[in-house]
Amino acid sequence: MDKTSLIGTILGLIAVGVGMVLKGVSLFALVNPAAILIILVGTAASVISAFPSADIKKIPKLFGIIFKEKKSIQPKELILDFSELAQLARKEGLLALEASIEDIDDSFMRNGLSLAIDGQSADYIRDVLNEEIDAMEERHSTGASIFSQAGTYAPTLGVLGAVIGLIAALGNMDNTDELGRAISAAFVATMLGIFTGYVWWHPFANKLKYKSKEEVKLKEMMVEGILSILEGEAPRIIEQKLASYLPASERKEIFEESGEAQNV
């Protein structure tokens, strides 16, 4: 479970709910079918119109990515793994890695190492793996843009809901009760549009972009590690090269752990 996504969503609801109570507004004021229909269904309709069905079908999966923590190898672990593979390759040759790659869970890394073992050139391997990274980035970008567009549509639909509410209010100028309900509905629609747009959809888009960036960084580290092994570079050199992708505070830990492993 991605705790930050869940905590952020809950805090957003609490902030609005508590804020309304402190202002003396009943939470039941939000139970407005017309406003909910305009904002939620209207936003869904806009997104469906804006994207092909193949992308719309991926929305449940995108929610899974937002709220679930994907289990993947950590950068520090990856560096140490490449260091061990480099030691093995320098001692016994690239073919000795064939047995090791069977234990690698990441298909991207496994495929790249297989190309190296098969004798493909460094340029060919880099081109193949970079093409795969570019395709992955394109898929991720489309997913993030769905939520980004939803965040743009929702506040605008809130304005539309307010206009509809005011039209209803003008039609009931002689009925104070109906006038109050119409004005309330108008502002509820505006609030829901702003809330969903800026507390849910835009942050969800940013979370997808962040996770995509982290995955791309990991893949790029794999490419450099594979090519470094292919070129026969020393494990220590590979560690220093891949550690450049990490914050300075984490690089020292890598070298200390690597030194301890080599001394064992």
C-alpha positions in Angstrom: 0.0 0.0 0.0 1.3 3.5 -1.0 0.8 5.2 2.4 1.3 8.7 1.1 -1.5 8.4 -1.5 -3.9 7.0 1.1 -2.9 9.5 3.8 -3.2 12.5 1.4 -6.7 11.4 0.2 -7.9 10.9 3.8 -6.4 14.2 5.0 -8.1 16.0 2.1 -11.5 14.7 3.1 -10.8 15.5 6.7 -9.6 19.0 6.0 -12.8 19.9 4.0 -15.1 18.1 6.4 -13.7 19.7 9.6 -13.4 23.0 7.8 -17.1 22.9 7.0 -18.0 22.0 10.6 -15.9 24.9 12.0 -17.6 27.3 9.6 -21.0 26.0 10.9 -21.9 24.2 7.6 -23.6 20.9 7.8 -21.9 18.0 6.1 -25.3 17.0 4.8 -25.1 20.0 2.5 -22.6 18.0 0.4 -25.3 15.4 -0.3 -26.5 17.1 -3.4 -27.3 14.6 -6.2 -27.3 17.3 -8.9 -23.9 18.6 -8.0 -22.4 15.2 -7.6 -23.8 14.2 -11.0 -22.5 17.3 -12.8 -19.0 17.0 -11.3 -18.3 13.2 -11.1 -20.3 12.0 -14.1 -19.4 15.1 -16.1 -15.7 14.6 -15.4 -15.9 11.0 -16.4 -17.7 11.9 -19.6 -15.1 14.5 -20.5 -12.2 12.0 -19.9 -14.0 9.3 -21.9 -14.4 11.7 -24.8 -10.8 12.8 -24.6 -9.1 9.4 -24.7 -9.4 6.2 -26.7 -11.1 3.2 -25.1 -7.8 1.4 -24.8 -6.5 4.0 -22.4 -9.8 4.3 -20.5 -9.7 0.6 -19.8 -6.4 1.1 -18.0 -7.9 3.5 -15.4 -8.5 0.8 -12.7 -4.9 -0.3 -13.2 -3.7 3.2 -12.8 -5.6 3.5 -9.5 -3.8 0.4 -8.4 -0.4 2.0 -9.2 -1.3 5.1 -7.3 -2.4 3.3 -4.1 -0.2 0.2 -4.2 3.6 0.2 -3.6 5.2 -1.7 -6.4 7.7 -4.3 -5.3 10.8 -3.7 -7.2 14.6 -3.9 -6.6 16.0 -0.8 -4.8 18.8 1.2 -6.4 21.3 0.3 -3.7 20.5 -3.4 -4.1 20.8 -3.1 -7.9 24.3 -1.6 -7.6 25.5 -4.4 -5.4 23.9 -7.0 -7.7 25.8 -5.5 -10.7 29.0 -5.5 -8.7 28.6 -9.2 -8.0 27.8 -10.0 -11.6 30.8 -8.0 -12.8 33.1 -9.9 -10.5 31.7 -13.2 -11.9 32.0 -12.0 -15.5 35.7 -10.9 -15.0 36.6 -14.2 -13.4 34.8 -16.7 -15.6 33.6 -14.7 -18.6 30.2 -13.5 -19.8 28.8 -17.0 -20.4 29.1 -17.7 -16.6 26.3 -15.2 -16.1 23.8 -17.4 -17.9 23.0 -19.4 -14.8 22.7 -16.2 -12.7 20.2 -14.4 -14.8 17.6 -17.1 -14.2 17.3 -15.8 -10.6 16.7 -12.2 -11.8 13.1 -11.2 -11.4 13.2 -8.0 -13.5 12.5 -9.0 -17.1 14.1 -5.8 -18.5 17.4 -6.5 -16.7 17.2 -10.2 -17.6 16.6 -9.4 -21.3 19.5 -7.0 -21.4 21.9 -9.4 -19.8 20.8 -12.1 -22.2 21.6 -9.9 -25.2 25.1 -9.3 -23.7 25.7 -13.0 -23.2 24.5 -13.7 -26.8 27.3 -11.5 -28.0 25.3 -8.5 -29.2 27.2 -5.2 -29.6 26.9 -2.4 -27.0 25.2 -0.1 -29.5 22.6 -2.6 -30.3 21.9 -3.4 -26.7 21.6 0.3 -25.8 19.3 1.0 -28.7 17.0 -2.0 -27.9 16.8 -1.2 -24.2 16.4 2.6 -24.7 13.5 1.9 -27.1 11.8 -0.1 -24.4 12.3 2.7 -21.9 10.9 5.2 -24.3 7.8 3.1 -24.9 7.3 2.7 -21.2 7.6 6.4 -20.6 5.0 7.0 -23.4 2.6 4.6 -21.7 3.2 6.2 -18.3 2.7 9.7 -19.7 -0.7 8.8 -21.2 -1.8 7.4 -17.8 -0.8 10.6 -16.0 -2.4 12.8 -18.6 -5.8 11.1 -17.9 -5.8 12.3 -14.3 -4.2 15.6 -15.3 -7.0 16.3 -17.7 -9.6 15.2 -15.2 -8.1 17.8 -12.8 -8.5 20.4 -15.5 -12.1 19.5 -16.4 -13.5 19.1 -12.8 -13.1 22.8 -11.6 -14.6 24.0 -14.9 -17.5 21.7 -14.5 -17.9 23.2 -11.0 -18.4 26.6 -12.6 -21.0 25.0 -15.0 -22.7 23.5 -11.9 -22.7 27.0 -10.3 -24.3 28.5 -13.4 -27.0 25.9 -13.5 -27.7 26.4 -9.8 -27.9 30.2 -10.3 -30.3 29.7 -13.2 -32.5 27.6 -10.9 -32.2 30.3 -8.2 -33.4 33.0 -10.5 -36.4 30.9 -11.4 -37.4 30.7 -7.7 -37.0 34.3 -6.6 -40.5 34.3 -5.1 -39.8 31.2 -3.0 -37.2 31.7 -0.3 -36.7 28.1 0.5 -36.2 27.0 -3.1 -33.9 30.0 -3.7 -31.7 29.0 -0.8 -31.5 25.4 -1.9 -30.6 26.4 -5.5 -27.8 28.7 -4.4 -26.5 26.1 -2.0 -26.4 23.5 -4.8 -24.6 26.0 -7.0 -21.8 26.5 -4.5 -21.6 22.8 -3.7 -20.9 22.0 -7.3 -18.1 24.6 -7.4 -16.6 23.2 -4.2 -16.7 19.6 -5.5 -15.1 20.6 -8.8 -12.2 22.4 -7.1 -11.8 19.7 -4.4 -11.7 16.7 -6.8 -9.5 18.6 -9.3 -6.9 19.9 -6.9 -7.0 17.4 -4.1 -7.5 14.2 -6.1 -6.9 14.3 -9.8 -3.9 16.6 -10.2 -2.1 15.0 -7.2 -2.8 11.5 -8.6 -1.3 12.6 -11.9 1.8 13.9 -10.1 2.1 10.6 -8.2 2.1 8.6 -11.5 4.7 11.0 -13.0 6.9 10.5 -9.9 6.6 6.7 -10.0 7.4 6.7 -13.7 10.5 8.9 -13.2 11.7 6.5 -10.5 11.2 3.5 -12.7 12.9 5.1 -15.6 15.9 5.9 -13.4 16.1 2.3 -12.4 16.0 1.1 -16.0 18.7 3.6 -17.0 20.9 2.2 -14.2 20.3 -1.3 -15.5 21.4 -0.2 -19.0 24.6 1.3 -17.8 25.3 -1.7 -15.6 24.8 -4.2 -18.4 27.0 -2.2 -20.8 29.7 -1.8 -18.2 29.8 -5.6 -17.6 29.9 -6.1 -21.4 32.9 -3.8 -21.6 34.7 -5.7 -18.8 34.8 -2.8 -16.3 35.9 -3.5 -12.7 33.2 -3.9 -10.1 34.4 -0.8 -8.2 34.2 1.3 -11.3 30.6 0.1 -12.0 29.6 0.9 -8.5 31.0 4.5 -8.8 29.2 4.9 -12.1 25.8 3.7 -10.9 26.1 5.5 -7.6 26.0 8.7 -9.5 22.2 8.1 -9.9 21.8 8.2 -6.1 21.8 11.2 -3.7 25.2 11.9 -2.2 24.0 10.7 1.3 23.4 7.2 -0.1 26.6 6.8 -2.1 28.8 6.4 1.0 26.6 3.5 2.2 27.0 1.8 -1.1 30.8 1.9 -1.0 30.8 0.8 2.7 28.5 -2.2 2.0 30.5 -3.1 -1.1 33.8 -3.0 0.8 32.4 -5.2 3.6 31.1 -7.7 1.0 34.5 -7.9 -0.7 36.3 -8.4 2.6 34.2 -11.4 3.6 
